[in-house]
Amino acid sequence: MSASVSPSTDLSTATSAPMTHRQRIEALVGLLLGMFVAFLSSTIVSNALPVIITDLHGTQDQYTWVVTATLLAATATTPIWGKMSDLVSKKLLVQVSLTLFTVGSILAGLSQSVGMLIGFRAIQGLGLGGLQALVVIVIASMFSPRERGRYQGPIAAVMSIATVAGPLIGGVIVDTSWLGWRWTFYVCVPLAVIALVVIQRTLNLPVVRKDVTIDYAGAALIAAGVSTLLIWVTLAGKSFDWSSGLSYGLVALGVVLLVGAVVVESRVPDPIIPLRLFRDRTTALATFASIAVGVGLFGGAVFLGQYFQIARGFSPTAAGLLTLPMVIGSMLSATVSGNLITRFGRWKIYLVSGAALMTVGFGLLSTIDGHTNMVLVGAYLFVLGVGMGMSMQNLVLAVQNNVRPDDLGAATATVSFFRSLGGAAGVSVLGAVLSNHVADLIARGLDAIGIGAAQTGGTAAGLSNLNELPAPIADIVRGAYGDGTARIFLIAAAMAALSLIAIAFIREVALNTVSPDQQRWMESQRDDAV
């Protein structure tokens, strides 16, 4: 199923002259502000989650779903945002995604239960998916691949500042009695409004005028298939057995939906994810590497705040400060590698080095427990951060350099989609692993001191009732989280190693020195001359 979009909906033509350097820099400021809002919204909640879940009497599984709901919505819609950016106004799409994000933030702050919060976080995710994909796409449209390396520094700085400021602001808000955790959602609203105004005044990209079709069927099948499999991964082993009929049914449904999506995508004129992109070796390998990176990064990082607060007893504010080594490492390596890429035009060495350091960093973190020296933990996080900074954006750059201007949005969104898919799956799978492992450790700890369920009020001791537990039992729960977290970092290390193998086989191609917008303009000038 597809629907035609009239060319008259486009705002300008491909024959419009490219933006001047000054205009591009002004627009970049507005885009980076939008990116800052997106990343701030993700990180500001991370340190508040333990407080939110205990305040709303949630469970470990719901803790995971508060994160997964946003990732799921963002993941399912990323390829749609990306494909639409090749067809209609990128500026309008950025504004729509910011508006969706703002509405979701307000509603999330009004939540009265964990179920409501999960639903409103999904609305946030719809806007977040657009922002994460579109900002990268617009920047790629304005600057050539070779020139783009120079701007990885500011992009990394914005991401790093948001990553540092988010947990700190979130921690201060939670620790301030007259504010409370709800303001971790409200605080992003005015920043999103400012970003809307700045983007409206500065961003002025040309829009290609052409007849297009929107693949609604493909979009629906992709979203439904991915959502079904992620729901199965999250609930299996808890709400139903892995080998139950319901489990098999969800897997079968998810596979059927995704197979249907592949069939549709192979036949429609304008697919959401053009399958021909995967004929390119760089795109195929970078996509696989992005899945592995997503599992490790999202899955591992989400539970860092929980480790610092629950296992080590730090406040939300302190937990934010303890992530600084990772953030500083990421910012420094992204800035240095970006400038070197622009200067020399070589990029593969930084991808390989980044993936290797990520593997080492996660491997080191897999050795921690509830008593590991915090200086060592900080050193491990710095190694991981350096690897992140060298690999995340450069994976996207490698793909963008290899595709036609008309496929820029779809290709960028495809890599982002599979990275987010890996992240959503990583949070779900690693959350399930952690939940089961922690439950076993708690049971062993209680057995060791001769305490059974009857002596804990007939309910399981865990995160949902941590504040009400007697001190000896609470210590066992905290110790279980401290010792259990290492297992998820071990899995993340294995996924990072897989990404390293994929990256090693990517063929390095010289970076283009002309931006996609400039390419379109030059082609239109040649056509006019003929």
C-alpha positions, 0 to 999 in steps of 0.5 A: 500500500502506498499513497502519492504525495503531490509535488506541490507540497514541496517548499522549494526546488532542487535548483535553489542555491546551496546555503552559504557557509554562514547560513550553514553555521547558523542553522547548525547551532539550531540543530545542535540545540535540538540534538542537545534536547534529545540527548538531555531527555535521555540522560536526565531521566537515567539517574532519576529512574531508581527514585521514580520506580520506587516512588510509583512502586514499580518492578525491575521489569517496569524499570526496563520498560520505561527505557525500552518504550522510548527506544522502541518508539524511536526505533520503529519510526526512525526509518520512516523519518529518514525516508520522509526526509528524502521526500518532503521538507526536512525543516518541517519534519524536525519541527514536527518531531520536536513538537511530539517530543515536547508533548510527550515530555509534559505528559510523562511528567504528569504520570500517576503510575508506571504504566502511564509513564511507559505510555507517555515515554513512547510518545516521547520516543516518537519525537526522539526518533525523528530528532536523532535521525533528522539532525544527523541527516540535515547536517550531512546534507549541508556539509561534505563527508570530508568537511563533516569531520571538522564538525564532529567536535561540536557535535560530540561536545553537545552530546557530551555536555548533555550526557554530563548535564543530564544526570547532574540536572536529574540528580539535583532535581530528584535531590531537591524536595520542592521539585521532585522527579517530575521536573526531570521531564518538564525541564526539557520543555522550554529548551525544546521550544527555544530549539523550535524557534531557532530552527524556524529562523535559521534552517533553509534547506532546498527540497527536491521537487518530485513525484513520490509515494509513501510506503505505509504498508512497509512502515506499518509492517516494520514497526509491528514486526520489531515491536512484537519481537521486542515485546517477546524478548522483554516478557519471555521468562517472566510473564510466560515461559520461553518454551510456551505456546505464547512465546512461540506465537509471538516469535512466529508473528514477529518473523511473519510481519518482518518477512512481509515487510521485506516482500513489500519493500522489494516491490514498492517504488519508494521503500522505507528501507531500500533493500538495494542499499545492502548491496553496498558492502560498506552499508551492510557491514556498518549496519551489522556493526551498528546493531552490535554497538547498539546492544552494548552501548544502550544495554550497558549504559542504561544500567550504570546509574542503577549500579552506582545508586542501588549497588554502591549507595551513591546519590543521583547527583553523585551517580551523574558525576561518576559517569564523567570519565566515559563522557570526557573520553568520548568527547576528546576522542570524537573531537581529535579523530574528527579533526584528523579525518578532515585533515587527512581524509582517512577514517577506517583506522579510527573505526577499528581502534574505537571498536577495539577500545569499546571491546576492552572497556566492556571487558574491564567493566565485566570484572566489577562487583559491589566492592570494586575501587571506584578509581578503577571503575572510572578508568574502565569507563574512560577506555569505553568512552574513548572507543565510543567517541571514535566509532559512533559517528564514524560508522554513519559517516562511512555509509553517508560517503557511499550513497547517492544524495537522494538516498542520504536520508534513507541510508542514514536512518537505516544505520540509526534504525539498526543501532536503535534496534540493537539498543532496544533489544539490548536493554530488553535482553540485558534487563532480563538477564540482570533481573533473573541473575539478581533474583537468583543472587538475592535468593541465595543471599537470603538462604545463606542467612536462613530467611525465606519468603515467609519472613519477608512478608510473603513477597520477593525482596527486590527493587520495588520494595527496597525502601521498606526492607529491613537493613540486612535484607536491603544489603543483600539486594544491593549486593546482588545488583553490585555483583550481577551487573558485571554479567551484562557488561560481559555480554556487551563486550561480546557484542562489541567484539562482533562489531570490531570483526564487521568493521575490519572488513569494511573497505575504506573509500576516499571521502567526498569533498562536495556536500549532497546539497551542492551535488544536487545544485550542480546537477540541476545547473548541468541539466539547465545548461543542456 
